[in-house]
Amino acid sequence: MSHGRSVITVVLLVPTVIALALWAFLWPNARLEPRDLPLGVAGPAQATAPVKTELEQHDGAFEVHPYADEAAARTAIEKREIYGAVVVSQQGPQLLTASAASPAVAQLLTDAIGEQGGRPMPTKDVVALPEEDPRGTALNASVLPMTLAGIAMGGVVTVLGLRGTRAATAVLGTASAIGLVAAGIAHSWLGALAGDWWTEAGAFALVALAGGATVTGLAALLGTGGIGLGALVLMLLGNPFSGVSTAPELLPEPAATLGQWLPPGAGGQLLRSASYFDGNAVGGPLVTLGIWGLLGLSLIWLGALIKRRHAPGGNDSLELRPAASPV
């Protein structure tokens, strides 16, 4: 490629990448609003009817789930089936929230429906964040380092020339170490997580494995260009579409759905459930991260197999050998 074409390529390519990054990071945040946000209404049907009618006036904002009483609504919140609930009783209405599920949603519910007749509605935080991290910033901020860890993992394994079983072993070992370090910092040092320590370490490790195996596998199959492709998927799509700092139900489509299919979004939901909700609602994130991890490991071995077959002396080598002399 001539120097003139190289200059033109840089001038066109870099602004295109920057435009994509700005779109991916700015567009979802500029369109934040509740979209079918799961919300409970608890109490006798006759008493909760006006509340349901009021919530339905927020067109498409809330997905209302009825519950018999406050206890049932609390259980649904703890199982991560809903983000909050309006409980109607003889003492009047009260709002249940769960800041651990999403501080942004808890504040949104307080602002949107936390008043009755011009007076603040009594509010209870059913699943609160730890006192050491009342805004949940530590867990929100952990997604980016896990994303960077996956990209770095793939880059280092590729630069060192590790292939096949050695590459897979390096990825698995590194992901395990990252899980221990991350849990040690976020839980033991900062006190920002409140779940079982080993469960949290396993969650961090699985998030790192999903990203690291994916980048390493793409690099094994496509060469160094695979690292760029993996970084594009994880950083420019997975990170801003994750919904970790807000909630998937606040993001516009297709970002909301796509983000939960990628490792950062699934990882954020897994870490939140493992840290604050006793492991409830981990099925979907575990499946998503498991698929990415297995896919990445499969690509690592596939890339090694292809390179081995096309290497001189490999099974597919076309090198001509002299015929054996007759005895």
C-alpha positions as CSV (number, residue, x, y, z in Angstrom):
1,M,0.0,0.0,0.0
2,S,1.4,3.4,-1.0
3,H,2.1,6.1,1.6
4,G,-0.8,8.2,0.2
5,R,-3.3,5.4,0.6
6,S,-2.0,4.7,4.1
7,V,-2.6,8.3,5.0
8,I,-6.1,8.2,3.6
9,T,-6.8,5.0,5.4
10,V,-5.8,6.5,8.8
11,V,-7.7,9.7,8.1
12,L,-10.9,7.7,7.4
13,L,-10.6,4.8,9.7
14,V,-9.7,6.6,13.0
15,P,-12.7,9.0,12.9
16,T,-15.0,6.1,12.0
17,V,-13.9,4.2,15.1
18,I,-14.2,7.3,17.2
19,A,-17.7,7.9,15.8
20,L,-18.7,4.3,16.6
21,A,-17.3,4.7,20.2
22,L,-19.2,7.9,20.8
23,W,-22.4,6.4,19.5
24,A,-22.0,3.3,21.6
25,F,-21.2,5.2,24.8
26,L,-23.4,8.3,24.4
27,W,-26.6,7.0,22.7
28,P,-27.8,4.6,25.4
29,N,-27.2,7.1,28.2
30,A,-29.0,9.9,26.3
31,R,-32.1,7.7,25.9
32,L,-32.4,6.3,29.5
33,E,-36.0,5.8,30.6
34,P,-38.0,2.9,32.0
35,R,-39.1,0.3,29.5
36,D,-41.3,-2.5,30.8
37,L,-39.5,-2.2,34.2
38,P,-40.8,-5.0,36.4
39,L,-42.7,-3.4,39.3
40,G,-44.9,-5.0,41.9
41,V,-48.2,-3.8,43.4
42,A,-49.2,-5.6,46.6
43,G,-52.5,-5.5,48.5
44,P,-56.2,-6.2,48.1
45,A,-57.3,-6.0,44.4
46,Q,-59.8,-3.2,45.2
47,A,-57.2,-1.1,47.0
48,T,-54.5,-1.6,44.4
49,A,-56.7,-0.8,41.4
50,P,-56.1,2.9,41.4
51,V,-52.3,2.4,41.8
52,K,-52.3,0.0,38.7
53,T,-54.3,2.6,36.8
54,E,-51.8,5.3,37.6
55,L,-48.8,3.1,36.7
56,E,-50.4,2.2,33.4
57,Q,-50.6,5.9,32.5
58,H,-46.8,5.8,32.1
59,D,-47.1,4.2,28.7
60,G,-44.8,1.2,28.4
61,A,-42.7,2.3,31.4
62,F,-43.7,-0.4,33.9
63,E,-44.5,-4.1,33.8
64,V,-46.9,-4.5,36.7
65,H,-46.9,-7.7,38.8
66,P,-49.7,-8.2,41.4
67,Y,-48.9,-9.6,44.8
68,A,-51.2,-10.5,47.7
69,D,-49.2,-8.7,50.4
70,E,-46.0,-7.0,51.4
71,A,-44.3,-10.3,52.2
72,A,-44.9,-11.7,48.8
73,A,-43.6,-8.5,47.2
74,R,-40.5,-8.5,49.3
75,T,-39.8,-12.1,48.3
76,A,-40.1,-11.2,44.6
77,I,-37.7,-8.3,45.1
78,E,-35.2,-10.6,46.8
79,K,-35.5,-13.1,44.0
80,R,-34.8,-10.3,41.5
81,E,-38.2,-10.8,39.8
82,I,-39.1,-7.1,40.3
83,Y,-37.1,-3.9,41.1
84,G,-39.6,-2.6,43.7
85,A,-43.2,-2.6,44.7
86,V,-46.0,-0.3,45.9
87,V,-47.7,-1.8,48.9
88,V,-51.2,-0.7,49.8
89,S,-52.4,-1.4,53.3
90,Q,-54.7,0.1,55.9
91,Q,-51.8,2.4,57.0
92,G,-51.6,3.8,53.5
93,P,-49.3,3.1,50.5
94,Q,-45.6,2.6,50.9
95,L,-42.8,2.0,48.3
96,L,-40.4,-0.9,48.5
97,T,-37.1,-0.5,46.6
98,A,-33.8,-2.4,46.2
99,S,-30.8,-0.1,45.8
100,A,-28.6,-3.2,45.4
101,A,-30.5,-4.1,42.2
102,S,-29.9,-0.7,40.8
103,P,-29.4,2.6,42.7
104,A,-30.6,4.4,39.5
105,V,-33.9,2.5,39.4
106,A,-34.4,3.0,43.2
107,Q,-34.0,6.7,42.7
108,L,-36.2,6.7,39.6
109,L,-39.0,4.9,41.5
110,T,-38.8,7.3,44.4
111,D,-39.0,10.3,42.0
112,A,-41.7,8.9,39.8
113,I,-44.2,7.3,42.2
114,G,-42.7,8.1,45.7
115,E,-45.4,10.7,46.4
116,Q,-49.0,10.4,47.4
117,G,-51.2,13.5,47.6
118,G,-48.1,15.8,47.4
119,R,-46.5,14.1,50.4
120,P,-43.5,11.7,50.2
121,M,-44.5,8.1,50.4
122,P,-42.8,6.0,53.1
123,T,-40.0,4.1,51.4
124,K,-38.1,0.9,52.5
125,D,-34.9,-0.3,50.9
126,V,-35.5,-4.1,51.0
127,V,-32.1,-5.1,49.7
128,A,-29.7,-2.2,50.5
129,L,-26.1,-1.7,49.4
130,P,-23.3,-2.1,51.9
131,E,-22.5,1.0,54.0
132,E,-19.0,1.0,52.6
133,D,-20.4,1.5,49.1
134,P,-23.9,3.1,49.4
135,R,-24.0,4.1,45.7
136,G,-22.8,0.8,44.3
137,T,-20.0,2.5,42.4
138,A,-17.5,-0.3,43.1
139,L,-19.5,-3.0,41.4
140,N,-20.4,-0.7,38.6
141,A,-16.8,0.2,38.0
142,S,-15.6,-3.4,38.1
143,V,-17.0,-4.2,34.6
144,L,-14.4,-2.1,32.8
145,P,-11.4,-3.7,34.4
146,M,-12.8,-7.2,33.7
147,T,-13.3,-6.2,30.1
148,L,-9.7,-4.8,29.9
149,A,-8.5,-8.0,31.6
150,G,-10.0,-10.1,28.8
151,I,-8.4,-8.0,26.1
152,A,-5.0,-8.0,27.8
153,M,-5.2,-11.7,28.4
154,G,-5.7,-12.4,24.7
155,G,-3.0,-10.0,23.7
156,V,-0.4,-11.5,26.1
157,V,-1.2,-15.1,25.2
158,T,-0.9,-14.2,21.5
159,V,2.4,-12.3,21.8
160,L,3.9,-15.1,23.8
161,G,3.0,-17.5,21.0
162,L,1.0,-19.9,23.2
163,R,-1.3,-22.2,21.3
164,G,-3.8,-25.0,21.9
165,T,-3.6,-26.6,25.4
166,R,-1.0,-24.2,26.6
167,A,-3.0,-21.2,25.6
168,A,-6.2,-22.6,27.2
169,T,-4.3,-23.4,30.4
170,A,-2.9,-19.9,30.5
171,V,-6.4,-18.4,30.1
172,L,-8.0,-20.6,32.7
173,G,-5.2,-20.0,35.2
174,T,-5.2,-16.2,34.6
175,A,-8.9,-16.0,34.9
176,S,-8.8,-17.9,38.2
177,A,-6.1,-15.6,39.6
178,I,-8.1,-12.5,38.5
179,G,-11.1,-13.8,40.3
180,L,-9.2,-14.2,43.6
181,V,-7.5,-10.7,43.2
182,A,-10.8,-9.0,42.3
183,A,-12.7,-10.5,45.3
184,G,-9.8,-9.7,47.6
185,I,-10.0,-6.0,46.5
186,A,-13.7,-5.5,46.2
187,H,-14.9,-7.6,49.1
188,S,-12.0,-8.0,51.6
189,W,-10.4,-4.5,51.2
190,L,-13.2,-2.2,50.1
191,G,-16.1,-4.0,51.7
192,A,-18.2,-3.1,48.7
193,L,-19.6,-6.6,48.2
194,A,-21.7,-8.5,50.7
195,G,-22.0,-12.1,49.4
196,D,-20.0,-15.3,49.9
197,W,-16.4,-14.5,49.2
198,W,-15.6,-17.7,47.1
199,T,-18.8,-17.3,45.1
200,E,-17.8,-13.7,44.2
201,A,-14.3,-14.8,43.3
202,G,-15.8,-17.5,41.0
203,A,-18.1,-14.9,39.4
204,F,-15.2,-12.6,38.7
205,A,-13.2,-15.5,37.3
206,L,-16.0,-16.5,35.0
207,V,-16.4,-13.0,33.7
208,A,-12.7,-12.8,33.0
209,L,-12.7,-16.2,31.4
210,A,-15.5,-15.3,29.0
211,G,-13.8,-12.2,27.8
212,G,-10.2,-13.6,27.8
213,A,-11.1,-16.9,26.1
214,T,-13.1,-15.0,23.4
215,V,-10.2,-12.6,22.6
216,T,-7.6,-15.4,22.7
217,G,-9.7,-17.7,20.5
218,L,-10.3,-15.0,17.9
219,A,-6.6,-14.2,17.9
220,A,-5.8,-17.9,17.5
221,L,-8.2,-18.2,14.5
222,L,-7.6,-14.8,12.8
223,G,-4.2,-13.7,14.0
224,T,-3.6,-10.3,15.7
225,G,-6.6,-8.9,14.0
226,G,-8.7,-11.2,16.2
227,I,-7.6,-9.1,19.2
228,G,-9.0,-6.0,17.6
229,L,-12.2,-7.8,16.8
230,G,-12.5,-9.1,20.4
231,A,-11.8,-5.6,21.8
232,L,-14.5,-4.1,19.5
233,V,-17.1,-6.6,20.7
234,L,-16.2,-6.3,24.4
235,M,-15.2,-2.7,24.8
236,L,-17.3,-0.8,22.2
237,L,-20.4,-2.8,22.5
238,G,-20.3,-5.0,25.6
239,N,-19.2,-2.3,28.0
240,P,-21.6,0.6,27.2
241,F,-24.5,-1.8,26.5
242,S,-24.0,-3.7,29.8
243,G,-26.5,-1.6,31.8
244,V,-24.5,-2.3,34.9
245,S,-24.5,1.3,36.1
246,T,-28.3,1.7,35.4
247,A,-30.4,-1.3,34.4
248,P,-31.0,-3.1,31.2
249,E,-34.7,-2.1,31.3
250,L,-33.6,1.6,31.1
251,L,-31.6,1.2,27.9
252,P,-33.1,1.5,24.4
253,E,-33.3,-1.5,22.1
254,P,-31.3,-3.2,20.7
255,A,-28.7,-2.2,23.2
256,A,-30.7,-3.6,26.2
257,T,-30.9,-7.1,24.7
258,L,-27.6,-7.2,23.0
259,G,-25.8,-6.0,26.2
260,Q,-27.1,-9.0,28.2
261,W,-25.8,-11.4,25.5
262,L,-22.3,-10.1,25.8
263,P,-19.8,-10.9,28.7
264,P,-19.8,-7.4,30.4
265,G,-23.6,-7.3,30.7
266,A,-24.0,-10.9,31.8
267,G,-21.0,-10.5,34.1
268,G,-22.5,-7.5,35.8
269,Q,-25.8,-9.2,36.5
270,L,-24.0,-12.3,37.8
271,L,-21.8,-10.3,40.2
272,R,-24.8,-8.3,41.4
273,S,-26.8,-11.5,42.1
274,A,-23.9,-13.2,43.7
275,S,-23.0,-10.2,45.9
276,Y,-26.3,-9.0,47.1
277,F,-29.1,-11.5,46.3
278,D,-27.8,-14.8,47.6
279,G,-27.3,-16.1,44.1
280,N,-30.9,-15.6,42.9
281,A,-31.4,-15.1,39.2
282,V,-28.0,-16.3,38.2
283,G,-29.2,-18.8,35.6
284,G,-29.3,-16.6,32.5
285,P,-25.9,-14.9,33.2
286,L,-24.2,-18.2,33.9
287,V,-25.4,-19.7,30.6
288,T,-24.3,-16.6,28.7
289,L,-20.9,-16.5,30.2
290,G,-20.5,-20.3,29.9
291,I,-21.3,-20.2,26.2
292,W,-18.7,-17.4,25.6
293,G,-16.1,-19.2,27.6
294,L,-16.6,-22.5,25.8
295,L,-16.8,-20.8,22.5
296,G,-13.5,-19.0,23.1
297,L,-11.7,-22.2,24.3
298,S,-13.0,-24.1,21.3
299,L,-11.6,-21.3,19.0
300,I,-8.3,-21.6,20.7
301,W,-8.0,-25.3,19.9
302,L,-9.5,-24.8,16.4
303,G,-6.9,-22.1,15.6
304,A,-4.1,-24.3,16.8
305,L,-5.4,-27.3,14.8
306,I,-5.6,-25.2,11.6
307,K,-2.1,-23.8,12.1
308,R,-0.7,-27.2,12.8
309,R,-2.2,-28.7,9.7
310,H,-1.0,-25.9,7.4
311,A,2.5,-25.9,8.9
312,P,5.4,-27.5,7.0
313,G,5.3,-31.2,7.7
314,G,1.7,-31.0,8.9
315,N,-1.1,-33.3,7.8
316,D,-2.1,-31.0,5.0
317,S,1.5,-30.2,3.8
318,L,2.0,-30.5,0.1
319,E,5.7,-31.0,0.3
320,L,6.7,-33.8,-2.2
321,R,8.8,-36.6,-0.9
322,P,10.8,-39.0,-3.1
323,A,9.3,-42.4,-3.7
324,A,10.8,-45.2,-1.7
325,S,13.4,-47.3,-3.5
326,P,12.3,-50.8,-4.4
327,V,13.8,-53.4,-2.3
